[in-house]
Amino acid sequence: MPLARRAMVVADVQIGLMTGIIGSRVVGGLVGPALGWPAVYLLTALAGLATVWLLPREAARSGRIGYGQLLALLPRLLRQSRLLHGATTPPGPPWRGPDRCRRCAPRAGSGPRKGSKPGTTEAMKARMAARPTRGS
């Protein structure tokens, strides 16, 4: 695809997504009460099949791998990439509950490490306690 046309294609996809999301709520809201909830699912399946039938076929490209082959490569990629391995491996047993999520954030690089700034929590609590309330 020409480089100059890529932005238009992305815009078309985004417009289609938003139209589909909004349109599905309207159509589902009309079809559901009129024909019942199973009709909504049947209409959705028919719309999906029509979309697959109407979309143009993409010609096979040389040097590209198929989607199934790409999915088969993911486990090896997760094992070999230290960044991905650290982001996807929970640090504790799965039965630990919400604590597991808090402990994953520093490992994934998406939050500050525990103990990196001593006193931050206490300072924040003091600021929140000193802040005037709306009613006073």
C-alpha positions in Angstrom: 0.0 0.0 0.0 1.4 3.4 -0.8 2.7 5.3 2.1 0.5 8.4 1.4 -2.7 6.3 1.5 -2.0 4.5 4.9 -3.4 7.4 7.0 -6.6 7.3 5.0 -6.9 3.5 5.5 -6.4 3.9 9.3 -9.0 6.6 9.4 -11.5 4.4 7.5 -10.9 1.6 9.9 -11.5 3.9 12.9 -14.6 5.3 11.4 -15.9 1.8 10.8 -15.2 0.7 14.3 -17.0 3.7 15.8 -19.9 3.3 13.4 -20.2 -0.3 14.2 -20.1 0.2 18.0 -22.8 3.0 17.9 -24.9 1.3 15.3 -24.9 -2.0 17.1 -26.4 -0.4 20.2 -29.1 1.2 18.2 -30.0 -1.9 16.2 -29.7 -4.2 19.2 -32.0 -1.8 21.2 -34.6 -2.0 18.4 -34.3 -5.7 17.5 -34.2 -7.0 21.1 -37.6 -5.8 22.3 -39.2 -6.5 19.0 -37.9 -10.0 18.2 -36.3 -11.2 21.4 -32.7 -11.6 22.5 -31.9 -14.6 20.3 -32.6 -12.5 17.2 -29.9 -10.0 18.2 -27.3 -12.8 18.2 -28.6 -14.2 14.9 -28.5 -10.8 13.3 -24.9 -10.3 14.6 -23.8 -13.6 13.2 -25.4 -12.8 9.8 -23.7 -9.4 9.8 -20.3 -11.0 10.6 -20.7 -13.5 7.8 -21.8 -10.8 5.3 -18.7 -8.8 6.3 -16.4 -11.7 5.7 -18.0 -12.3 2.3 -17.8 -8.6 1.3 -14.3 -7.9 2.3 -11.7 -8.2 -0.5 -9.3 -11.1 -0.4 -5.7 -10.3 0.2 -3.2 -11.7 -2.2 -0.6 -14.0 -0.7 2.7 -12.2 -0.2 6.1 -13.9 -0.4 8.2 -13.9 2.7 5.3 -13.5 5.1 4.2 -16.1 7.6 0.6 -17.0 8.3 -1.4 -16.1 11.4 -1.2 -19.6 12.8 2.5 -19.7 12.4 2.8 -16.3 14.1 0.8 -17.6 17.1 3.0 -20.7 17.3 6.0 -18.4 17.7 4.6 -16.5 20.7 5.6 -19.0 23.4 9.2 -19.0 22.2 9.2 -15.2 22.0 7.9 -15.0 25.6 10.7 -17.4 26.8 13.5 -15.6 25.0 12.5 -11.9 25.7 13.5 -10.9 29.2 11.2 -7.8 29.1 8.2 -9.8 28.0 8.9 -12.6 30.4 9.1 -10.3 33.3 5.9 -8.5 32.3 3.9 -11.7 31.9 5.1 -13.8 34.7 3.4 -13.2 38.1 5.9 -13.0 40.9 3.8 -15.1 43.3 1.3 -18.0 43.3 -2.0 -17.3 41.6 -4.1 -17.7 44.7 -2.7 -14.6 46.3 -5.4 -12.4 44.8 -5.2 -8.6 44.4 -1.7 -8.5 46.0 -0.4 -10.2 42.9 -1.5 -7.3 40.7 0.3 -4.7 42.9 3.4 -6.8 42.8 3.4 -7.2 39.0 3.4 -3.5 38.3 7.0 -2.9 39.4 8.1 -6.0 37.5 6.4 -4.9 34.3 8.0 -1.4 34.5 4.6 0.3 34.8 4.9 1.7 38.3 7.3 2.8 40.9 9.2 0.1 42.8 8.2 -0.5 46.4 10.5 1.5 48.6 12.0 3.5 45.8 11.0 6.8 47.5 10.9 6.4 51.2 8.2 8.4 53.0 6.1 9.1 49.9 3.0 7.5 51.2 3.2 9.2 54.5 3.8 12.6 52.9 0.8 12.1 50.7 -1.4 11.1 53.6 -0.3 14.2 55.5 -1.1 16.4 52.5 -4.5 14.8 52.1 -5.3 15.3 55.8 -4.3 19.0 55.7 -6.4 19.7 52.6 -9.6 21.6 53.4 -12.8 19.8 52.7 -15.5 21.3 50.5 -18.1 21.9 53.2 -15.7 23.9 55.4 
